[in-house]
Amino acid sequence: MTIVIAQVIVILIRSDFISIGTREEKKMKFSAKVRFAREQLGISQEELARALNVSYATINRWENSRTMPNRMAQDVFNAFCKKRGVNFDEMELDLR
């Protein structure tokens, strides 16, 4: 019985049944960070794209939750924001 339950849990996880909400929440949070950072810095999507060495379309997709950047791109974005003093604590207050 325990083995069957464990197998069902593994199947659900592999089918993304459980993780869909989590992935969507992360995508939405990242898109909010992109928009927030741009607004704080007073730059356009195109200017942010140039600064991060990605296309305008990539920034647009990130900001509109169409795609989620890979881990390396997220790290580059976070380093860019840190270097320019973007404080995401303020964003958390705005979302409440």
C-alpha positions as CSV (number, residue, x, y, z in Angstrom):
1,M,0.0,0.0,0.0
2,T,2.8,2.5,0.9
3,I,4.6,1.7,-2.3
4,V,1.5,2.4,-4.4
5,I,1.0,5.7,-2.7
6,A,4.6,6.7,-3.2
7,Q,4.3,5.7,-6.9
8,V,1.2,7.9,-7.3
9,I,3.0,10.9,-5.7
10,V,5.9,10.4,-8.1
11,I,3.6,10.3,-11.1
12,L,1.8,13.4,-10.0
13,I,5.0,15.3,-9.5
14,R,6.4,14.1,-12.9
15,S,3.2,15.2,-14.6
16,D,3.6,18.7,-13.1
17,F,0.2,18.3,-11.4
18,I,1.6,19.6,-8.2
19,S,4.2,22.1,-9.4
20,I,2.1,24.1,-12.0
21,G,1.0,26.7,-9.4
22,T,4.4,27.1,-8.1
23,R,6.0,27.6,-11.5
24,E,3.3,30.1,-12.5
25,E,3.7,32.0,-9.2
26,K,7.5,32.3,-9.8
27,K,6.9,33.5,-13.4
28,M,4.5,36.1,-12.2
29,K,6.8,37.2,-9.4
30,F,9.7,37.5,-11.8
31,S,7.7,39.5,-14.3
32,A,6.7,41.9,-11.5
33,K,10.4,42.3,-10.6
34,V,11.3,43.2,-14.2
35,R,8.6,45.8,-14.4
36,F,9.4,47.2,-10.9
37,A,13.1,47.4,-11.7
38,R,12.5,49.2,-15.0
39,E,10.1,51.7,-13.3
40,Q,12.6,52.3,-10.5
41,L,15.4,53.0,-12.9
42,G,13.2,55.0,-15.3
43,I,14.3,52.9,-18.4
44,S,12.4,51.3,-21.2
45,Q,12.2,47.6,-22.1
46,E,14.6,48.3,-24.9
47,E,17.1,50.0,-22.6
48,L,17.0,47.2,-20.2
49,A,17.4,44.7,-23.0
50,R,20.6,46.5,-24.1
51,A,22.0,46.6,-20.6
52,L,21.4,42.8,-20.1
53,N,22.5,41.9,-23.6
54,V,19.2,40.3,-24.6
55,S,16.6,41.3,-27.1
56,Y,13.7,43.6,-26.5
57,A,11.3,40.7,-27.2
58,T,13.0,38.8,-24.4
59,I,12.4,41.5,-21.9
60,N,8.8,41.9,-23.1
61,R,8.2,38.2,-22.7
62,W,9.6,38.2,-19.2
63,E,7.6,41.2,-18.2
64,N,4.4,39.8,-19.5
65,S,4.9,36.4,-18.0
66,R,5.1,34.6,-21.4
67,T,8.5,33.1,-20.6
68,M,10.7,32.5,-17.6
69,P,14.5,33.2,-18.0
70,N,17.0,30.5,-17.2
71,R,18.9,30.6,-13.9
72,M,21.9,32.3,-15.4
73,A,19.7,35.1,-17.0
74,Q,18.0,35.6,-13.6
75,D,21.4,35.9,-11.9
76,V,22.5,38.5,-14.5
77,F,19.2,40.4,-13.9
78,N,19.6,40.3,-10.1
79,A,23.2,41.4,-10.3
80,F,22.2,44.3,-12.6
81,C,19.5,45.4,-10.1
82,K,21.8,45.1,-7.1
83,K,24.5,47.1,-8.9
84,R,22.0,49.9,-9.6
85,G,20.5,49.9,-6.1
86,V,17.0,48.5,-7.0
87,N,15.4,47.6,-3.6
88,F,12.8,44.9,-4.1
89,D,11.7,45.3,-0.4
90,E,9.7,48.3,-1.7
91,M,8.0,46.1,-4.3
92,E,6.9,43.7,-1.6
93,L,5.2,46.6,0.3
94,D,3.5,47.7,-2.9
95,L,2.1,44.3,-3.5
96,R,0.4,44.0,-0.1
